[in-house]
Amino acid sequence: MPIMCVSVENESHCDFVKLREMLIRVNMEDLREQTHARHYELYRRCKLEEMGFKDTDPDSQPFSLQETYEAKRKEFLGDLQKKEEEMRQMFVSKVKETEAELKEKERERLHQEEKRKVEEKRRDLEEEMNSFNRRKVAAETLSLSQPLKKDKDKK
């Protein structure tokens, strides 16, 4: 017995082509709807939840994306203001710290300046005292030598 070859694509020989086209036509729209309703919606919901958005409130009631957006925006602005205030406080504390350091350096500089002036005044006074002592010694020496001259003149 010879082996026969059956051609499923031949419409005169088989109804497979018509059956396939009918199944595809009838079920293609259902396939599209299922893909959209299940797969796309599931993908969209997962992506929105990753971003922090939810389709339903705690009571499983749907709410608008606009409300969700506004809530997220308020939350973001609140966080932004909080960070801004933290940065402002940090800036103010650093400015106060720097001002305190500068004031301390200024006090130290003034102290060094006063110390230098006092030291200079002390040296001037010591020099003046030494000069006075030299003149005093010279005057005493002169006064001691003059009475001797007077005594010699008397004799």
Backbone as CSV, one residue per row, in Angstrom:
resi,resn,N_x,N_y,N_z,CA_x,CA_y,CA_z,C_x,C_y,C_z
1,MET,0.821,-1.159,0.000,0.000,0.000,0.000,0.881,1.243,0.000
2,PRO,0.596,2.136,-0.913,1.402,3.347,-0.988,0.996,4.344,0.105
3,ILE,1.969,5.090,0.553,1.733,6.106,1.571,1.201,7.334,0.884
4,MET,0.104,7.825,1.439,-0.513,8.981,0.811,-0.146,10.237,1.591
5,CYS,-0.036,11.255,0.885,0.291,12.551,1.476,-0.989,13.370,1.524
6,VAL,-1.322,13.878,2.718,-2.526,14.673,2.886,-2.099,16.129,2.995
7,SER,-2.676,16.965,2.219,-2.366,18.391,2.253,-3.482,19.099,3.015
8,VAL,-3.121,19.623,4.202,-4.127,20.299,5.004,-4.428,21.686,4.478
9,GLU,-3.568,22.198,3.631,-3.771,23.532,3.078,-4.687,23.499,1.854
10,ASN,-4.983,22.339,1.352,-5.811,22.210,0.161,-7.275,22.194,0.585
11,GLU,-8.034,23.217,0.209,-9.425,23.347,0.633,-10.330,22.291,0.005
12,SER,-9.951,21.774,-1.132,-10.778,20.754,-1.766,-10.598,19.408,-1.078
13,HIS,-9.532,19.286,-0.384,-9.241,18.030,0.274,-9.608,18.059,1.763
14,CYS,-9.500,19.268,2.408,-9.663,19.356,3.857,-10.279,20.710,4.243
15,ASP,-11.018,20.733,5.339,-11.633,21.967,5.833,-10.774,22.677,6.889
16,PHE,-9.538,22.258,7.056,-8.684,22.815,8.102,-8.445,24.311,7.925
17,VAL,-8.240,24.756,6.696,-7.969,26.170,6.441,-9.161,27.009,6.878
18,LYS,-10.368,26.574,6.543,-11.563,27.325,6.919,-11.754,27.324,8.441
19,LEU,-11.522,26.172,9.053,-11.646,26.086,10.503,-10.641,27.018,11.194
20,ARG,-9.400,27.002,10.717,-8.360,27.851,11.310,-8.725,29.328,11.176
21,GLU,-9.155,29.751,9.998,-9.522,31.152,9.795,-10.709,31.549,10.665
22,MET,-11.696,30.639,10.795,-12.855,30.942,11.622,-12.436,31.074,13.101
23,LEU,-11.621,30.170,13.582,-11.172,30.231,14.976,-10.364,31.499,15.242
24,ILE,-9.500,31.850,14.303,-8.688,33.057,14.487,-9.576,34.288,14.472
25,ARG,-10.505,34.366,13.512,-11.383,35.527,13.440,-12.248,35.655,14.691
26,VAL,-12.819,34.584,15.124,-13.721,34.611,16.268,-12.943,34.896,17.555
27,ASN,-11.820,34.282,17.721,-11.094,34.378,18.989,-10.053,35.496,19.041
28,MET,-9.747,36.132,17.915,-8.730,37.187,17.918,-9.171,38.375,18.774
29,GLU,-10.404,38.785,18.652,-10.881,39.917,19.454,-10.883,39.552,20.935
30,ASP,-11.286,38.311,21.242,-11.248,37.859,22.634,-9.807,37.853,23.151
31,LEU,-8.879,37.426,22.323,-7.464,37.425,22.700,-6.983,38.852,22.964
32,ARG,-7.375,39.789,22.125,-7.000,41.194,22.335,-7.577,41.724,23.646
33,GLU,-8.838,41.458,23.882,-9.477,41.927,25.113,-8.814,41.330,26.348
34,GLN,-8.539,40.037,26.299,-7.881,39.380,27.434,-6.485,39.964,27.666
35,THR,-5.758,40.184,26.578,-4.413,40.761,26.703,-4.501,42.142,27.328
36,HIS,-5.438,42.945,26.856,-5.568,44.300,27.389,-6.058,44.277,28.843
37,ALA,-7.111,43.510,29.088,-7.730,43.521,30.413,-6.833,42.886,31.475
38,ARG,-6.176,41.815,31.139,-5.389,41.126,32.157,-3.927,41.555,32.149
39,HIS,-3.274,41.310,31.061,-1.821,41.493,31.037,-1.411,42.965,31.085
40,TYR,-1.999,43.786,30.238,-1.622,45.192,30.226,-2.013,45.874,31.536
41,GLU,-3.218,45.610,32.022,-3.665,46.227,33.274,-2.801,45.778,34.447
42,LEU,-2.432,44.499,34.462,-1.563,44.006,35.523,-0.195,44.695,35.445
43,TYR,0.342,44.818,34.230,1.631,45.494,34.035,1.532,46.965,34.470
44,ARG,0.472,47.642,34.040,0.284,49.049,34.388,0.162,49.224,35.900
45,ARG,-0.632,48.376,36.544,-0.821,48.469,37.988,0.510,48.249,38.725
46,CYS,1.272,47.256,38.296,2.570,46.986,38.946,3.514,48.174,38.783
47,LYS,3.577,48.737,37.591,4.469,49.883,37.357,4.034,51.094,38.181
48,LEU,2.738,51.349,38.242,2.254,52.479,39.036,2.515,52.260,40.527
49,GLU,2.354,51.028,40.999,2.630,50.746,42.411,4.112,50.910,42.718
50,GLU,4.988,50.555,41.762,6.423,50.778,41.948,6.716,52.265,42.108
51,MET,5.951,53.096,41.400,6.142,54.544,41.478,5.431,55.134,42.698
52,GLY,4.630,54.320,43.396,3.965,54.809,44.596,2.497,55.130,44.391
53,PHE,1.976,54.873,43.210,0.569,55.141,42.935,-0.228,53.850,43.100
54,LYS,-1.470,53.995,43.563,-2.349,52.836,43.686,-3.668,53.159,43.010
55,ASP,-4.293,52.110,42.477,-5.567,52.296,41.783,-6.744,52.399,42.740
56,THR,-6.565,51.868,43.942,-7.697,51.850,44.868,-7.276,52.422,46.207
57,ASP,-8.260,52.933,46.926,-7.995,53.412,48.283,-8.096,52.216,49.238
58,PRO,-7.906,52.408,50.530,-7.952,51.269,51.465,-9.276,50.501,51.459
59,ASP,-10.368,51.139,51.034,-11.671,50.461,50.981,-11.890,49.760,49.652
60,SER,-10.837,49.629,48.841,-10.882,49.007,47.512,-11.782,49.765,46.553
61,GLN,-11.963,51.040,46.789,-12.727,51.888,45.876,-11.742,52.602,44.954
62,PRO,-11.981,52.585,43.662,-11.045,53.269,42.760,-11.097,54.783,42.960
63,PHE,-9.972,55.443,42.782,-9.951,56.902,42.830,-9.101,57.414,41.680
64,SER,-9.237,58.687,41.452,-8.658,59.238,40.235,-7.142,59.377,40.325
65,LEU,-6.528,59.313,39.183,-5.084,59.479,39.084,-4.702,60.910,39.468
66,GLN,-5.588,61.865,39.189,-5.329,63.264,39.541,-5.202,63.424,41.055
67,GLU,-6.101,62.775,41.803,-6.023,62.841,43.266,-4.728,62.214,43.764
68,THR,-4.373,61.089,43.173,-3.125,60.419,43.551,-1.939,61.309,43.237
69,TYR,-1.970,61.930,42.067,-0.885,62.827,41.665,-0.767,63.997,42.643
70,GLU,-1.885,64.598,42.989,-1.870,65.732,43.919,-1.339,65.312,45.289
71,ALA,-1.749,64.132,45.741,-1.267,63.640,47.039,0.248,63.428,46.989
72,LYS,0.725,62.809,45.913,2.172,62.583,45.762,2.919,63.906,45.655
73,ARG,2.327,64.864,44.964,2.959,66.174,44.798,3.084,66.876,46.151
74,LYS,2.005,66.829,46.944,2.043,67.444,48.279,3.092,66.760,49.153
75,GLU,3.144,65.440,49.075,4.136,64.689,49.854,5.553,65.086,49.431
76,PHE,5.769,65.181,48.121,7.087,65.563,47.602,7.450,66.987,48.032
77,LEU,6.491,67.913,47.912,6.757,69.297,48.309,7.038,69.395,49.806
78,GLY,6.322,68.606,50.601,6.580,68.577,52.042,7.994,68.090,52.336
79,ASP,8.395,67.011,51.659,9.762,66.501,51.836,10.782,67.533,51.383
80,LEU,10.477,68.208,50.283,11.387,69.220,49.750,11.547,70.372,50.746
81,GLN,10.442,70.833,51.314,10.515,71.910,52.309,11.276,71.464,53.549
82,LYS,11.068,70.225,53.951,11.773,69.690,55.117,13.283,69.670,54.859
83,LYS,13.673,69.186,53.695,15.102,69.152,53.350,15.660,70.564,53.239
84,GLU,14.874,71.467,52.658,15.311,72.859,52.529,15.531,73.479,53.907
85,GLU,14.616,73.206,54.832,14.750,73.734,56.195,15.973,73.137,56.890
86,GLU,16.199,71.838,56.691,17.389,71.202,57.267,18.656,71.849,56.722
87,MET,18.676,72.090,55.411,19.851,72.714,54.791,20.034,74.135,55.312
88,ARG,18.928,74.853,55.479,19.000,76.222,55.994,19.563,76.211,57.420
89,GLN,19.073,75.291,58.244,19.559,75.187,59.621,21.044,74.830,59.645
90,MET,21.435,73.921,58.765,22.840,73.538,58.693,23.685,74.735,58.263
91,PHE,23.186,75.510,57.302,23.908,76.691,56.833,24.041,77.708,57.963
92,VAL,22.933,77.946,58.675,22.954,78.916,59.778,23.942,78.472,60.852
93,SER,23.939,77.189,61.181,24.865,76.710,62.217,26.311,76.844,61.756
94,LYS,26.567,76.574,60.477,27.940,76.730,59.972,28.354,78.199,59.969
95,VAL,27.418,79.087,59.627,27.729,80.520,59.646,28.045,80.956,61.075
96,LYS,27.224,80.516,62.044,27.479,80.877,63.444,28.819,80.321,63.908
97,GLU,29.108,79.104,63.505,30.382,78.484,63.863,31.549,79.293,63.299
98,THR,31.434,79.675,62.030,32.491,80.456,61.384,32.626,81.820,62.047
99,GLU,31.488,82.458,62.359,31.535,83.755,63.043,32.227,83.627,64.395
100,ALA,31.913,82.565,65.123,32.542,82.357,66.431,34.054,82.180,66.270
101,GLU,34.453,81.409,65.262,35.887,81.217,65.014,36.553,82.546,64.672
102,LEU,35.898,83.335,63.814,36.473,84.623,63.423,36.565,85.566,64.621
103,LYS,35.526,85.581,65.470,35.570,86.434,66.665,36.696,85.993,67.590
104,GLU,36.865,84.692,67.737,37.939,84.179,68.587,39.302,84.575,68.011
105,LYS,39.448,84.467,66.706,40.711,84.875,66.074,40.942,86.372,66.246
106,GLU,39.873,87.158,66.141,39.994,88.611,66.326,40.403,88.927,67.761
107,ARG,39.767,88.246,68.733,40.156,88.442,70.137,41.621,88.061,70.349
108,GLU,42.016,86.961,69.760,43.408,86.515,69.889,44.356,87.540,69.269
109,ARG,43.975,88.056,68.101,44.809,89.062,67.434,44.922,90.319,68.296
110,LEU,43.780,90.780,68.844,43.796,91.960,69.712,44.632,91.704,70.964
111,HIS,44.514,90.510,71.510,45.310,90.150,72.686,46.804,90.192,72.355
112,GLN,47.162,89.639,71.209,48.569,89.652,70.791,49.047,91.090,70.582
113,GLU,48.186,91.917,69.992,48.538,93.321,69.757,48.755,94.039,71.092
114,GLU,47.841,93.834,72.045,47.987,94.440,73.373,49.254,93.941,74.054
115,LYS,49.497,92.654,73.931,50.689,92.069,74.535,51.953,92.698,73.942
116,ARG,51.942,92.879,72.615,53.085,93.502,71.942,53.280,94.940,72.428
117,LYS,52.155,95.686,72.550,52.241,97.076,73.014,52.762,97.144,74.449
118,VAL,52.260,96.267,75.309,52.711,96.246,76.709,54.193,95.900,76.770
119,GLU,54.609,94.935,75.980,56.026,94.549,75.955,56.890,95.710,75.474
120,GLU,56.421,96.402,74.448,57.159,97.561,73.927,57.239,98.654,74.995
121,LYS,56.139,98.909,75.684,56.103,99.915,76.747,57.054,99.512,77.880
122,ARG,57.082,98.228,78.224,57.973,97.730,79.270,59.436,97.958,78.877
123,ARG,59.776,97.672,77.614,61.154,97.905,77.149,61.509,99.389,77.215
124,ASP,60.552,100.240,76.777,60.807,101.690,76.841,61.038,102.136,78.286
125,LEU,60.204,101.639,79.204,60.349,102.006,80.613,61.669,101.490,81.189
126,GLU,62.055,100.275,80.832,63.335,99.741,81.304,64.491,100.584,80.789
127,GLU,64.391,100.955,79.505,65.443,101.793,78.915,65.493,103.151,79.625
128,GLU,64.319,103.711,79.899,64.247,104.993,80.598,64.814,104.863,82.019
129,MET,64.481,103.753,82.701,65.022,103.526,84.049,66.547,103.389,84.010
130,ASN,67.037,102.670,83.033,68.495,102.515,82.898,69.151,103.870,82.639
131,SER,68.521,104.649,81.775,69.053,105.980,81.475,69.039,106.845,82.736
132,PHE,67.930,106.779,83.476,67.816,107.549,84.716,68.881,107.111,85.717
133,ASN,69.050,105.812,85.855,70.053,105.295,86.793,71.459,105.733,86.387
134,ARG,71.756,105.744,85.090,73.076,106.206,84.633,73.263,107.681,84.976
135,ARG,72.216,108.493,84.718,72.316,109.926,85.047,72.450,110.126,86.556
136,LYS,71.724,109.324,87.332,71.779,109.426,88.784,73.190,109.099,89.278
137,VAL,73.724,108.009,88.744,75.086,107.621,89.132,76.060,108.711,88.728
138,ALA,75.863,109.255,87.523,76.754,110.330,87.057,76.607,111.552,87.953
139,ALA,75.375,111.886,88.344,75.143,113.043,89.207,75.756,112.813,90.583
140,GLU,75.597,111.605,91.121,76.188,111.298,92.423,77.706,111.360,92.354
141,THR,78.222,110.838,91.299,79.677,110.873,91.127,80.147,112.303,91.030
142,LEU,79.415,113.106,90.301,79.770,114.513,90.146,79.654,115.236,91.483
143,SER,78.593,114.977,92.229,78.416,115.659,93.513,79.458,115.202,94.526
144,LEU,79.879,113.983,94.466,80.919,113.513,95.373,82.270,114.128,95.017
145,SER,82.503,114.277,93.758,83.799,114.843,93.349,83.844,116.345,93.585
146,GLN,82.779,117.053,93.563,82.771,118.500,93.795,83.101,118.843,95.240
147,PRO,82.595,118.221,96.232,83.010,118.571,97.585,84.489,118.337,97.768
148,LEU,85.048,117.384,97.110,86.487,117.194,97.221,87.213,118.385,96.635
149,LYS,86.732,118.919,95.566,87.348,120.104,94.950,87.216,121.276,95.884
150,LYS,86.074,121.406,96.527,85.867,122.526,97.453,86.830,122.397,98.627
151,ASP,87.013,121.167,99.065,87.937,120.958,100.177,89.353,121.291,99.749
152,LYS,89.722,120.978,98.554,91.065,121.283,98.057,91.214,122.773,97.893
153,ASP,90.167,123.457,97.456,90.223,124.908,97.281,90.344,125.588,98.647
154,LYS,89.774,125.102,99.661,89.813,125.700,100.989,91.213,125.569,101.560
155,LYS,91.889,124.604,101.225,93.209,124.414,101.814,94.180,125.219,101.126
